[in-house]
Every structure is written in structure tokens, then in C-alpha cells.
Amino acid sequence: MPDQSRNIHKGPDHRLRPGRRTAIAAVSVIAAIMLTACAGNEPPKHTFDVAPYVHKGHVVDCDTFKAQADAQAVLRADALDPNGLDRDGDGIACPNLPKPTDKKPVHRDFMTDVDGAPIIEPIKPPPT
């Protein structure tokens, strides 16, 4: 018996009908079109240019930013935090700013003083 899945063949009513492979391909194309149409429904990603704020020393404070996510992006780009955006040292910059927010803490593998400034050398305990 010849492989009819590749050929268009006549059915019992003598009309041409596609074979199985053609039907599967058509369903695949329809599914791809549906997925592509639905893919654009995500909210736009918030982007912020951190270049003017990093590696320049103290140039901004929390009042400079319109959104918490912007301040967090600056802290993420320079975890030493010369701008003092993370005063309590919890890795979250300017938590009181409005949305959009980015509450994923920045890992800071150094100690900070009360003001959040990094302590470069560890504090040695007093001799006993």
C-alpha cells in the first residue's frame, strides 16, 4: 500500500483531502501563529540607564529617582553604594519610592557601618 500521508488523495466523496502530514503541518502553523499573537501581551520591561550614577562617587540620593527600581538598578551596578541608597544595608535601595519596584536584594559581601558605608578592613575586637 503506498504511503498516502504525503499525497493529496480523493476521499469517499471524491473530493481532494490533505494527508496526515499536511494536516499536522497546518495545525502546527496555526499553533505557532496563536503563540506569536499572545507573546506580545507581557508588560514592557522597565529599563534605566545607570551610567551617569555609577563609579562617580556620591552624585545622587533617593530623592533623585522617580521609582524604586531605578535606585535598585544603580545599587545593583555599584554594590559599594557611594550614593547611600541602601542606608540600612539590607540590599534594597530606597524602599519608600513608588513603583515599579525591584525588591530582590543586592548581595553585599562586605560589612557596612551605621550609615551603610562599606568598611574596607574588618573591625578587630579589642585585646582582652
N, C-alpha and C positions, 0 to 999 in steps of 0.2 A: 504494500500500500504506500503510495507516495506521501511525503510529508506535506500535509495541507496547511500547516501553520504558517508557511511562508507565502502561500498563494492566496489570491482572492478567488473564491470559488462560489459556485451557484448553490444556493440553498434549495430546500424543497419547493419553495415558491418561485424558483428560477430567477431570483434577484441576486445580484452580487453582494457578498458579505465578506468583511475582512476576516482573516485568520486570527488565531490566538495571539501571535506575536504582535500583530498590528493593533489588536485591542489593548494588549498590555502596554504597548508604547503610547497609545492615546491616553490611557488612564494615567500613565507616568507624567506625560506632558501637562495634563490638567492639574495634577497634584503639584507639580513644580510651579505652575502659574499661580495657584492658590497660595502656596507658601511664600512666593515672592510678593504677592499683593499684601499679605499680612505682615511681612517683615518690616515694613516702614512704620508700624504703629507704635514703636518704642519712643519714649520721651527723648528729646535731644540731650546729648551728653553735655555737661557743663564743663567748659574749658576756660582756663585762666592762665595768662602769661605771667610766670613768676620771675622772669629775668630781671625786671627793674628792682626787685626786692631782695634778691639773694646775693650773698658774698659781697655786700656793700656796707656792712656794719649796721648800726641802728638807724634805719631810714623810715620806718613806719611803726604804727601801733594799731591796736584793734579798731579804733575809730576810722581808720583809713579804708577798711574793707566794707563792701555792701553785703557780703554773705559770709557765713562761717566757712563754707567750703573753699573760698578764696584764701582766707587766712590759713586754713589747714594745708592747702597746696604749698604755700610759702614755707610753713613749718616742715612739711614733708621734704621740700627741696633743700632745706638747710636745718638739720636737726639740732645744731648748736644754738639756734634761736637767738641771734643777736638782737632781734626786734622785740623780744619779750612777749611773744604771742601766747606762750604756754606758761603762765605765771605759777601755776601750782605743780607743774612737772608731770601731769598725768598723760601727756601726749596728745591732748586735744587743745587746739588753738581757738581762742576767743569763743568759748561755748555759748555766750549770750547773744551772738549775732544771729540775724534771721536766716531763713532757708534760701538756697539749698545748703544742706549741711553734709559734712563728712566727719562722722564720729568714730572712724577707725583710728585708734591711737597710733602715733608715730613712736616707733621703738627708739628709745634714747638710752644707750648703754653706758652712760656716764652719770655721775652724781651732779645734782644741782643744789644751789644754795636756796635760801628762802624766796628770793626774787626770781628763781628759775634760771639764773645764770649758771653755766657749766663750771664745775670745779675740775680743773685740769689734773691737779695732783690730789690723791686721796688724803683725807684728813687723818693724821696719825693720832692714836689715842695718847693721852699724856702718860708719861712714865710713872709707875707706881713704886 
